[in-house]
């Protein structure tokens, strides 16, 4: 028997009739984000502060028109933005209780702010789990911050309140974060996993 649920078109405010200005969409943990070509971020669904929006509203825009949004990643209670600024800067907003923003003061962060630790680093990609964040730089180093209850940050403590470099004997070219585990791809096409069900007993 076919479903009786109907698909509903979502109207994004301030975009053209056919959403021709839309450039980026991401959805995770019941939160939806759309970025347009003017680098405006629209959001609806459940937010990091437990708000619920039934329709898209403008959440944030960069005042510097030279800043281009390259990537937006959503965690359970936080979000990370990667921009072209200084060849790869990252911004964060949200709860931050577990250290997933790499910021320990003035939490929660209501609107995106630049994460100070990465100001002198060029970030190639970010990937976000439920309560942890990974960042990959152009040298192949991976930085982790946030919840480490299942070894997803590959450190000795239960939380990485500030970004920590993951010790490894390969150069990473890509990263992927699940809820509480991660996958990294090396420059020689090796696939490495840690956290979650593997409990990081060893790199595999």
N, C-alpha and C positions, 0 to 999 in steps of 0.2 A: 504494500500500500504506500503510495507516495506521501512524502511529508506535506503537512499543511502549512509549514512555516515558509514565509515569503522573504526573499532577499529585499533589503531596504536600501535605497540609494542614500548615501551620506552627502550632505551639502556642506562643502567647506567654505566658510565666509571669506569674502575678499578675493576669491579666486574667480577666474573666468567661468563662463557657463559650462565649458567642457573640461574644467580643471587643467587647462593647458599650461598653467604655471606651476603645476605640481612637479616636484623633482625627487622626493624621497618619502617612503612609507615604512614604518616599523610598527609591529604590534606584538605584545607579550604581557603575560600576567594581567589580562583584562584592561591594559592601557594601550591606547592607540596614539601614534604621533605621525603627523604629516608635515613635511618641510617643503616650502615653495621656492621658486627661483630667486625670490627676494630675501631668502634666508630667514623667513618667518616660520616659527614653530607653532603648529596648532595641535591641540591635545583634547582627547575625550576618553571616557571610560573611568577607571579607577586610578587615582593618583597616589603619589608617595605619602601624602598626608591624609589618606583615606577619603579624599573628596570623590564625588561621583558626578561626572558630566555626561548628560545624555546626548549632547551635540557638540561638535568641535568649537573650541574657543582659542583665540590666539594666546599662547603661553609665554612666548619670549621672541625677541628679535635682537640681533646684534646691531648696535648703532653705527659701528664702523663698517661701511659698505664694502670694504676690501676683504673682510672676513667671510670666508665661504664655509658652509657646513658640509663636511665630507661624510660624516657618519653619526648616527644616533643609535645608542644601545640602551635597552631598558632592563632593569632588574626588578625585583619584587617591590622594593621601596626606594629605588634610586634610578637616576639616569645619567648617562655619560655622552658627551658630545666631542667629536674630533673635528678640528678645523684645519684650514690651510695656513693659519697663523704661525710664523716661524717654522714652517715646513712640518707642522704636525703638533699642535697644542691640544690639550684636552680640558674640558670643563665638566663640572658635575653639579647635580642638585639632588635633593631628597633627604632621606632619614639619616643615613650615615652612622647609625648606632654601632654597626659591626666593623666600621672602618672602611667600608666599600667606596667611600669618596676620597680616601687618603687625607682627610681633614678631620681634626679632632676638636675644633673649637666652633662655637656659635652654631651648633646643630639644632634643629634640621636646617638645611639650606633650601630656601624657598624658590630661588631662581638661580640659573646656572652661574657659577663662578669658576675662574681659572684655577686649576689645581697647582699650587706653588711648586710641588716636588718636580713636576715635569716641565717647568718653564725653560730649562736649559737642555731639554731632551727632544729629539725629533721622533714623534710617534707615528708609526706606519699603520697600526690598526689597534682598535680596542674591542674587547669581547666581554660580555657581562653575564654572570650567573645570578642566582636568586639574591644572594647577599655578598657577592665578591666580584671583583673587577680585575681583568687582565689587560696589560698594555704591552705591545710589541714595538720595539724601536727598530730603526733601519740598520742597526748593527747586529740584529738577531737576538737581542736580549729580551727576556720576558720579565715584567714586573707584576706583582700580585698584591692585592690589598683587600681586606674584608674578612669575612667568616672563614675560619679554617677548621671547623668542627669535623669535617670529613677530609682533611688534608688537601683541600682544593687550592690553598695558597702555598703548599709545600714548605711550610716552616714548622718550627717546633712548638710554638704557642697556639692557643685556641683562636686568636684573632691577629690579623695584621692591621693595626690601626693606622699605619703609614705604609706607603709602598715599599715593598721589599723585592730585590732581584732574586729570581729563582736560579739556583745553582744547577747547571747542566753542562754536558760536554759536547753540545752540538749548537749549531747556529739555526735559530728558528726563522721560518719564512711565513708562517701563518699560525693563527691561534683560533680556537673555538671553545667557548665556555658553555657547559650545561648548567643545570641547577646547582650542583655541588661537585662537578668534575670538569676536567678540561682535556682537550686534545691539542697537540702541537705538531706541526709538520716541519721537518728539518730540511736543510738545503740539499741533502742527498736523498730526499723523498722518504725518510724514515717517519713513522707515525708513533707518537709517544702519548701516553695517557696517564693521568693521576687524579686522585681524589675520588669521591663517590664510592662505588662498589669496590674499587681496587685498593682503597685505603692507603695508597701510596707506599706499599711495602718496598717497591722498587720501580724504577722506570721500566716500561715494557715496550 
